[in-house]
Amino acid sequence: MRNVSLELAQGEQVCLIGANGAGKTTLLKAIAGMLPPVGGTVHFENASLTRKPSFEIVRRGIALTPEGRGIFGRLTVAENLAMGAYIRRDHTQVHADTAMVYELFPRLAERRTQPAGQLSGGEQQMLAIGRALMSRPRLMLLDEPSMGLAPLLVQRIFETIKIIAARGVSLLLVEQNARLALQTCSRGYVMESGAITLSDSAGNLIENPKVREAYLGE
């Protein structure tokens, strides 16, 4: 990546679109502390997160839902959710948040005692989002939440993402389905070959001829 600069306001939903290999996942991992940036800085709520370890970044209020879900296959659904709350000591509220996740994703409640590796792809994506919510993030980084899912499951996942956003959580969404990403978010960035080449409101990007040709199939 080079000369990458982006920002989110509190409570804002922003998407990052681009071709495979453009650097989108690398950027999310750098924000989440999983990859050290070679240069530049990462700031969140007026504090520098540059070169902070990933567990410290989670403590600061940022959670990543990784590409490929990254669930713990041998742990149960309930144990995966508990892992999402490992930084917390407010046990009563942890129980309340677990109930909230089960309310968002009733399928997880039905399968709470099953190993996560036995879940379908859609259920694993629900679990990955639920696990991230258990840290009570103020900013969620979502990496390809629709990947490999049937259209009905994609719709269900994105309906839930909108519910999460409505609760005041800021979102930075990386998504190959550019139209869906732009319909979900208020603003967007386009990344090409490791650089941000375009930024605008979601509505303007949908109408941009270059975006329509390159990413919307028109």
C-alpha positions as CSV (number, residue, x, y, z in Angstrom):
1,M,0.0,0.0,0.0
2,R,1.1,3.6,-0.5
3,N,-0.3,7.0,0.4
4,V,-3.5,5.4,1.8
5,S,-5.6,8.0,3.7
6,L,-9.1,7.5,4.9
7,E,-11.3,8.6,7.8
8,L,-14.6,7.8,9.5
9,A,-16.7,10.0,11.6
10,Q,-18.3,8.6,14.8
11,G,-21.3,6.5,13.9
12,E,-20.6,6.6,10.2
13,Q,-20.7,3.7,7.8
14,V,-18.0,3.7,5.1
15,C,-17.2,1.0,2.5
16,L,-13.9,0.2,0.7
17,I,-14.3,-1.3,-2.7
18,G,-11.7,-2.5,-5.2
19,A,-10.5,-5.5,-7.2
20,N,-9.0,-8.6,-5.6
21,G,-5.4,-7.9,-4.5
22,A,-6.0,-4.1,-4.3
23,G,-4.9,-4.1,-0.6
24,K,-8.3,-3.8,1.2
25,T,-7.7,-6.7,3.6
26,T,-4.1,-5.6,4.2
27,L,-5.5,-2.1,5.2
28,L,-8.0,-3.6,7.7
29,K,-5.3,-5.8,9.2
30,A,-3.0,-2.8,9.6
31,I,-5.8,-0.9,11.4
32,A,-6.5,-3.9,13.6
33,G,-2.9,-4.2,14.6
34,M,-2.4,-7.6,12.8
35,L,0.1,-6.1,10.4
36,P,2.6,-3.3,11.4
37,P,2.4,-0.3,9.0
38,V,5.7,0.5,7.3
39,G,4.9,4.2,7.5
40,G,2.1,6.5,8.5
41,T,-0.1,6.5,11.5
42,V,-3.5,5.1,12.7
43,H,-5.6,7.2,15.0
44,F,-8.8,6.4,16.8
45,E,-10.7,8.8,19.1
46,N,-7.8,11.2,19.3
47,A,-5.3,8.5,20.3
48,S,-2.6,6.9,18.3
49,L,-2.9,3.2,17.6
50,T,0.2,3.0,15.5
51,R,2.1,-0.3,16.2
52,K,-0.2,-1.1,19.2
53,P,-0.8,-4.9,19.5
54,S,-4.1,-6.2,18.3
55,F,-5.4,-7.0,21.8
56,E,-4.8,-3.4,22.8
57,I,-6.7,-2.2,19.8
58,V,-9.6,-4.4,20.8
59,R,-9.5,-2.8,24.2
60,R,-9.6,0.6,22.6
61,G,-12.9,-0.3,20.9
62,I,-12.1,-1.7,17.4
63,A,-13.1,-5.2,16.4
64,L,-12.3,-7.0,13.1
65,T,-14.6,-9.6,11.5
66,P,-11.9,-11.2,9.3
67,E,-12.2,-12.5,5.7
68,G,-13.0,-16.2,5.9
69,R,-14.7,-15.7,9.3
70,G,-11.8,-17.0,11.5
71,I,-14.0,-18.8,13.9
72,F,-12.6,-21.4,16.4
73,G,-14.0,-24.6,14.8
74,R,-13.4,-26.9,17.8
75,L,-15.1,-24.6,20.3
76,T,-18.8,-24.4,20.7
77,V,-20.8,-21.4,19.5
78,A,-21.2,-20.2,23.1
79,E,-17.4,-20.6,23.6
80,N,-16.6,-18.6,20.5
81,L,-18.8,-15.8,21.8
82,A,-17.1,-15.9,25.1
83,M,-13.8,-15.5,23.3
84,G,-15.1,-12.3,21.9
85,A,-15.5,-11.0,25.4
86,Y,-12.1,-12.0,26.8
87,I,-11.1,-8.4,27.5
88,R,-14.2,-7.8,29.6
89,R,-14.8,-8.3,33.4
90,D,-18.4,-7.0,33.5
91,H,-19.9,-10.5,33.7
92,T,-23.5,-9.4,34.0
93,Q,-23.3,-7.2,30.9
94,V,-21.4,-10.0,29.1
95,H,-24.4,-12.3,29.7
96,A,-26.7,-9.5,28.5
97,D,-24.7,-9.0,25.3
98,T,-24.7,-12.8,24.7
99,A,-28.4,-12.7,24.8
100,M,-28.4,-9.7,22.4
101,V,-26.3,-11.7,19.9
102,Y,-28.7,-14.6,20.2
103,E,-31.6,-12.2,19.6
104,L,-29.9,-10.9,16.4
105,F,-29.0,-14.4,15.3
106,P,-31.6,-16.9,16.6
107,R,-29.9,-19.7,14.6
108,L,-26.8,-19.3,16.9
109,A,-29.0,-19.7,20.0
110,E,-30.3,-22.9,18.6
111,R,-26.8,-24.2,18.0
112,R,-25.1,-22.7,21.0
113,T,-23.7,-26.0,22.3
114,Q,-22.5,-27.3,18.8
115,P,-18.9,-27.0,17.6
116,A,-18.6,-24.0,15.4
117,G,-16.9,-26.1,12.7
118,Q,-20.2,-27.8,12.2
119,L,-22.0,-24.6,11.2
120,S,-22.9,-23.7,7.7
121,G,-21.0,-20.8,6.0
122,G,-23.8,-18.4,6.8
123,E,-24.0,-19.4,10.4
124,Q,-20.2,-19.1,10.7
125,Q,-20.5,-15.5,9.4
126,M,-23.2,-14.8,11.9
127,L,-20.9,-16.2,14.6
128,A,-18.0,-14.1,13.5
129,I,-20.0,-10.9,13.6
130,G,-21.5,-11.9,17.0
131,R,-18.1,-12.6,18.4
132,A,-16.9,-9.2,17.3
133,L,-19.9,-7.6,19.0
134,M,-19.1,-9.2,22.3
135,S,-16.1,-6.8,22.7
136,R,-18.6,-3.9,22.6
137,P,-16.8,-2.2,19.7
138,R,-17.3,1.4,18.7
139,L,-15.8,0.6,15.3
140,M,-16.3,-2.7,13.5
141,L,-14.1,-3.7,10.5
142,L,-16.0,-6.1,8.3
143,D,-14.0,-8.0,5.7
144,E,-16.1,-9.6,2.9
145,P,-19.1,-10.6,5.0
146,S,-21.0,-11.9,1.9
147,M,-18.2,-14.1,0.7
148,G,-19.4,-17.6,-0.3
149,L,-23.0,-17.1,0.9
150,A,-26.3,-17.7,-0.9
151,P,-28.2,-14.5,-1.8
152,L,-30.8,-15.0,1.0
153,L,-28.1,-15.3,3.6
154,V,-26.3,-12.3,2.3
155,Q,-29.5,-10.3,2.6
156,R,-29.9,-11.5,6.2
157,I,-26.3,-10.6,7.1
158,F,-26.6,-7.1,5.7
159,E,-30.0,-6.5,7.4
160,T,-28.2,-7.3,10.7
161,I,-25.3,-5.0,9.7
162,K,-27.8,-2.2,9.3
163,I,-29.2,-2.9,12.7
164,I,-25.8,-2.8,14.3
165,A,-25.1,0.5,12.5
166,A,-28.4,1.9,13.8
167,R,-27.2,1.3,17.3
168,G,-24.4,3.8,16.8
169,V,-21.5,1.5,15.9
170,S,-19.2,2.9,13.2
171,L,-18.5,0.5,10.3
172,L,-15.7,0.2,7.8
173,L,-16.9,-2.4,5.3
174,V,-14.7,-4.2,2.7
175,E,-17.0,-6.0,0.2
176,Q,-16.6,-7.4,-3.3
177,N,-20.3,-6.8,-3.9
178,A,-19.8,-3.1,-4.6
179,R,-23.4,-2.3,-5.2
180,L,-24.5,-3.8,-1.9
181,A,-21.7,-2.1,0.0
182,L,-22.6,1.3,-1.5
183,Q,-26.3,0.7,-0.7
184,T,-25.4,-0.1,2.9
185,C,-23.0,2.8,3.6
186,S,-23.1,6.6,3.3
187,R,-19.6,7.0,1.9
188,G,-17.1,5.0,0.0
189,Y,-13.5,4.7,-1.1
190,V,-12.1,3.0,-4.1
191,M,-8.7,1.2,-3.8
192,E,-6.6,0.2,-6.7
193,S,-3.1,-1.3,-6.5
194,G,-2.7,-0.4,-2.9
195,A,-3.8,3.3,-3.2
196,I,-7.0,5.2,-2.7
197,T,-8.0,6.5,-6.1
198,L,-11.5,7.8,-5.4
199,S,-13.7,8.8,-2.5
200,D,-17.2,10.2,-2.5
201,S,-20.7,9.8,-1.2
202,A,-22.1,6.3,-1.8
203,G,-24.8,7.8,-4.1
204,N,-22.2,9.6,-6.2
205,L,-20.1,6.5,-6.5
206,I,-23.0,4.5,-7.7
207,E,-23.6,7.0,-10.5
208,N,-19.9,7.4,-11.3
209,P,-19.3,5.9,-14.8
210,K,-15.9,4.5,-14.0
211,V,-17.2,2.8,-10.8
212,R,-20.3,1.5,-12.7
213,E,-18.1,0.0,-15.4
214,A,-15.3,-1.4,-13.2
215,Y,-17.3,-2.6,-10.1
216,L,-21.0,-2.6,-10.9
217,G,-20.9,-4.5,-14.1
218,E,-22.5,-1.8,-16.2
